Amino acid sequence: MAEFKIITDSTADLPEEYLKEHDIDCMNLCYMIGGETYGGETGKELPWKEFYALMRNGEMPTTAQVNPEEAKEQFKKSIEAGSKKILYLAFSSGLSGTYNSVRIAAEEIMEEYPDCQIIVIDTLCASLGEGLLVYYAVKMQNEGKSFEEVAKWVEEHVQNFVHVFTVDDLNHLHRGGRVSKAVAIIGTLAGIKPVLHVDEEGHLVPQSNVRGRKKSLLKLVDNMEKQMGSYTGKNDIVFISHGDALEDAEFVRDEVKRRFGIEKFIINRVGPTIGAHSGPGTIALFFMGDVR
């Protein structure tokens, strides 16, 4: 057994096979769509293609954060399985109250189990940006780095995990309060595609607007070139997530390969918790850079 256990949230959008291969547990956030509740403690999951089909047909999903009791149950399960040290890499506090719930739960659990140590880190990341941070933590764990060393590295490098993304439908961002109704209407009519990022406080923030889908995808790669800085040539892997738009994700992958020579990628769908707010057609690119 590894010296310590890594746990993250379902919002990290990591492939199921990756989680199983590296023995990573996930706190499953719940979501509601079509009058049904999925995820969380329900034991039910909606196939992701069906989730996006419902959104395209006008369904408006909602999401809920993890509560402290759910988090405590997750910690107890790991402790009873033999983990005395747990590193929890949490969904951005700028987007959810989950981090705070998990932090409260960790404090209570450590009182109940004084021989256990839990470090909860606010990654200020979302989707495969959170997943990329988990990837590096797992990599260091496999290299034999200690619990404290990995936690320290993560805390020191949170601001180096860069998210750039674009959406296909501005109305989902309007519903989540990210753009005004007027911007959503005018932008949709004019074919405007926003490019956004996750800022230093873990919030979704618009970066720029471009006209047309292909230009928005290329803009993601342009931004990567600008933001890598001293990490240029050091990104040995890049993550890309998509809201049921695999061909566009592969287009971005091929452009990153062509321009930077990077060969290793993980491409996965945007899960329901993030997808409820970004919508079908979202494309997101994640890498390490000097600044977010």
Phi, psi and omega in degrees: 000142178296157180300328181215160182258136174256129176234143176221190181255160175298339178293349177290343174057029178284146178301143182302321181294327177293316180300316181293316182301324185253012175055045179261128175270152181235134169277119188267111177284149181261159179214155183237131178204142179060030179079006180241152176252134181232168178071200180054228181263009184287333185077004181249142174227139176268128177309135191296327178293324177293322177302311181289328176297319178297319178296319179295336179267011172103356178291141181245098182288156172234163183228164178222145178284164172290142174259162185303324181294320177298317181296320179299319179297321178296316179296317180299318179301316180291319180295317180293338177275359174112001182274117179262342177235129183229128173252115181255120180255109194258149173308143184312129176292344177283352182236346185202156174273006183301316180305314183294320177299317181293321179298316178298315180299319181298318179298318180291320180294320181292336172287322179287326183236078186297344178272003180255151178232127179234126173248123178250123182245130173282107184287341186056026182238165178216158178051220184287357168292314172298319179297321180294322177296318176300317179306313181291325177296318178296318180301314180293321177300316180292336177278358177094009178292148183283166176309310182293321180296316181294315179300317180296316180298316179300312181299324182281340186245006180309319184285356178266002179264109189261135177241126169228135184208162176225154180241157182266340184225112182293341184295329178291322177292324177297315181299328179272005177081014183274330175224158180285164178298319180298316179297319180297315182292308182296317181297320179296315180296325183270359181071027180281133177242117180282146170249128185235169173214175174255122188276187185296338179261006176081020178262153172281126184224132176295140177255313183197170176235139175228160181261118176102147184295311184299319179296325179292324178292318178294327180296326177302316182287324174302315181295324177300316180299320181289324191265346180295318179057235183291350176274358175301125183087354181252351177281098182278350178209147178231140179252143178225130175241157185214147176266074182057051180215058187300319182299320179291324176298319179291327175298314179296316177304313183295326178290321176296317177302312184297319187273330187238354178073014179283136185245344186252127183220152161240124176245129178211163181286153171285124182289172185300324183296315177282318183298334178300333183255334182264330174086171176298148176088357178295138173232128182229139183239132186230135184198177177259140181210175181291320181222154177287000000 
